[in-house]
């Protein structure tokens, strides 16, 4: 009788090395594979953005401050789209500024964030996906940065207020019998020191722009913004790696 006609089910040879690898489900028909408690489970957890992370790796990345510059096309709502994208993912934005560039129809957004390296990398990747964003990249630590602050202080001691204003290279914009308003510009440390010095007079109001920055020397802050390229077609970055800072080239 052939094997096809043999009603006896095939059984493993007692002398063979074949093993039943079905685990605890071996006696449960229709449930192949190991039991749930025997199955491998991915290690790690998901962060607030739903990205699976390894706690051991995450612990190695301490938050740091980073300045990110993005070149964008002028479109209605572009600033809200950029800030909304970052805030929805619960990234910590310390300041955000926007202004025109030398290329008509383009603006520069400068954002200061405090995140871990994976978070900073994620911000760049997400920004690069937005349609109005032409290019985006993190500035080097030696970038030239500055901000502006307006301070309104009590005017009981105008001579002393004027002396502090001059010491920090500021300018008096308004002076009256009760209040004095001054303008100061400089890097973050200078602004912080100046604010501390003016506190003795009583600061009534303060308006601070946040940092704006450019790369140092002949290195482009982000590609696509030098005047020589203003007549060339705009090409959007498809990979964050395309935003590596490059030196200017003569047109």
C-alpha positions in Angstrom: 0.0 0.0 0.0 1.3 3.4 -0.9 2.0 6.2 1.6 -1.0 8.1 0.3 -3.3 5.2 1.1 -1.9 4.6 4.6 -4.4 5.8 7.2 -1.8 5.8 9.9 -0.5 9.4 10.5 3.2 10.0 10.0 5.1 10.0 13.3 8.7 11.2 13.9 11.3 8.5 14.0 12.1 7.8 17.7 15.7 7.8 16.8 15.7 11.1 15.0 16.6 14.5 16.4 13.2 16.0 15.4 11.7 18.0 18.2 8.2 19.5 18.6 8.9 23.2 18.9 5.4 24.3 19.5 6.0 25.0 23.2 3.1 25.1 25.6 0.7 25.3 22.6 1.6 21.8 21.4 -1.6 20.3 22.9 -3.8 23.2 21.7 -4.9 22.6 18.1 -5.2 25.6 15.9 -2.7 27.6 18.1 0.7 27.2 16.4 3.9 28.7 17.8 4.9 29.5 21.4 2.6 30.7 24.1 2.3 34.5 24.5 4.5 34.6 27.5 7.2 32.7 25.6 7.2 35.0 22.6 9.9 37.7 22.3 8.8 41.2 23.1 10.5 44.4 21.8 12.5 46.2 24.4 12.1 49.9 25.2 9.1 52.2 25.3 7.5 54.8 23.2 8.1 58.5 23.8 5.4 61.2 23.6 5.8 61.3 19.8 5.0 57.5 19.6 8.6 56.7 18.7 10.0 53.5 20.3 13.1 54.3 22.3 15.6 52.3 24.2 15.8 53.7 27.8 19.5 52.9 28.0 20.2 54.9 24.8 17.8 57.7 25.7 19.5 58.1 29.0 22.8 58.8 27.3 21.4 61.9 25.5 21.1 64.9 27.8 19.1 67.9 26.6 21.2 70.6 25.0 20.4 74.0 23.3 20.5 74.1 19.6 19.9 76.9 17.1 18.0 75.7 14.0 17.7 77.9 10.9 15.2 77.2 8.1 14.8 78.9 4.8 11.1 79.0 3.8 8.9 80.3 1.0 6.6 83.2 2.0 3.2 81.7 2.2 0.2 82.5 4.4 0.4 80.5 7.6 3.9 79.2 7.1 5.0 80.4 10.6 2.1 78.7 12.3 2.7 75.5 10.4 6.3 75.4 11.5 5.6 76.3 15.1 2.6 74.0 15.2 4.5 71.0 13.9 7.1 71.4 16.6 4.7 72.1 19.5 2.4 69.2 18.6 5.4 66.9 19.2 6.0 68.6 22.5 9.5 69.8 21.7 10.7 72.7 23.9 11.0 75.9 21.9 12.9 78.7 23.7 12.6 81.3 21.0 11.5 81.7 17.4 12.1 84.6 15.0 11.3 85.2 11.4 12.4 87.8 8.8 13.1 88.3 5.1 16.3 87.2 3.4 18.2 88.6 0.4 16.1 86.4 -1.9 12.7 87.9 -2.7 9.9 85.6 -1.5 12.0 83.8 1.0 12.1 84.2 4.8 14.4 82.8 7.4 13.1 81.2 10.6 15.5 80.9 13.5 14.5 78.6 16.3 16.3 77.9 19.6 15.3 74.6 21.1 16.4 72.6 24.1 16.2 68.9 23.3 18.3 65.7 23.2 20.2 64.9 20.1 17.5 62.5 18.8 14.9 65.2 19.4 16.9 67.8 17.5 17.4 65.4 14.6 13.6 64.7 14.6 12.8 68.4 14.5 15.1 68.9 11.4 13.6 65.9 9.6 10.0 67.0 10.3 10.6 70.6 9.2 12.3 69.3 6.0 9.0 67.6 5.1 7.0 70.7 5.1 6.3 72.0 1.6 7.2 75.7 2.2 10.6 74.7 3.8 13.4 75.0 1.3 16.2 73.9 3.5 16.9 73.5 7.2 19.9 72.8 9.4 21.5 73.3 12.8 24.0 76.1 13.2 27.4 75.4 14.6 28.3 76.5 18.2 30.4 79.4 16.9 27.6 81.0 14.9 27.1 84.7 15.2 23.9 85.3 17.2 22.2 88.3 18.7 18.8 89.5 20.0 17.1 92.7 20.8 15.3 93.7 24.0 13.3 96.7 25.0 13.2 97.6 28.7 10.8 100.0 30.4 12.1 101.0 33.9 11.1 103.5 36.5 12.5 106.9 35.9 13.3 108.1 39.4 17.0 107.9 38.7 17.5 108.9 35.1 21.3 109.6 35.4 21.9 106.1 36.7 19.7 104.5 34.1 21.5 106.4 31.4 24.9 105.2 32.7 23.8 101.6 32.7 22.4 102.0 29.2 25.7 103.3 27.9 27.7 100.6 29.7 25.9 98.0 27.7 25.9 99.9 24.4 22.2 100.6 24.5 20.0 103.4 23.4 17.3 105.4 25.2 14.2 105.4 23.1 11.8 107.2 25.4 12.3 109.2 28.7 9.7 110.8 30.9 9.2 111.8 34.5 8.0 108.4 35.5 9.4 105.8 33.0 12.4 105.3 30.7 12.5 102.9 27.8 15.8 101.6 26.5 16.9 99.3 23.7 19.7 96.8 24.0 21.2 94.4 21.5 23.7 91.6 21.8 24.2 87.9 22.5 22.1 86.2 25.1 24.7 86.5 27.9 25.0 90.3 27.4 21.3 90.7 27.4 20.9 88.6 30.6 23.6 90.6 32.4 22.0 93.9 31.3 18.6 92.9 32.6 20.1 92.0 35.9 21.7 95.5 36.1 18.4 97.3 35.3 16.5 95.4 37.9 17.7 97.8 40.6 15.5 100.6 39.0 12.4 98.4 38.8 11.6 96.9 35.4 8.0 97.7 34.5 7.8 95.9 31.1 10.1 93.9 28.8 9.9 92.8 25.2 12.6 90.4 24.0 12.9 89.1 20.4 14.8 85.9 21.0 17.9 84.9 19.1 18.6 85.3 15.4 21.8 83.9 14.0 24.0 83.4 11.0 26.9 81.1 10.4 30.4 82.5 10.9 32.7 83.4 8.0 32.0 82.4 4.4 29.9 79.3 5.4 26.3 79.4 4.3 23.8 79.3 7.2 21.6 77.0 5.1 21.9 76.3 1.4 19.8 78.4 -1.1 19.9 81.9 0.4 22.9 83.6 -1.1 22.0 86.5 -3.5 23.7 84.8 -6.4 21.0 82.1 -6.4 18.0 84.4 -6.4 17.4 83.9 -10.1 17.7 80.1 -10.0 14.8 77.7 -9.5 14.0 76.8 -5.9 14.7 73.2 -5.0 13.3 71.8 -1.8 15.4 69.7 0.5 14.3 66.1 0.5 16.9 64.9 3.0 18.2 66.6 6.1 21.6 65.6 4.9 21.3 68.1 2.1 21.4 71.0 4.6 25.0 70.5 5.5 26.5 74.0 5.7 28.6 74.8 2.6 30.9 77.8 1.8 29.7 80.4 -0.6 30.8 80.1 -4.2 31.4 83.1 -6.5 28.5 83.4 -9.1 
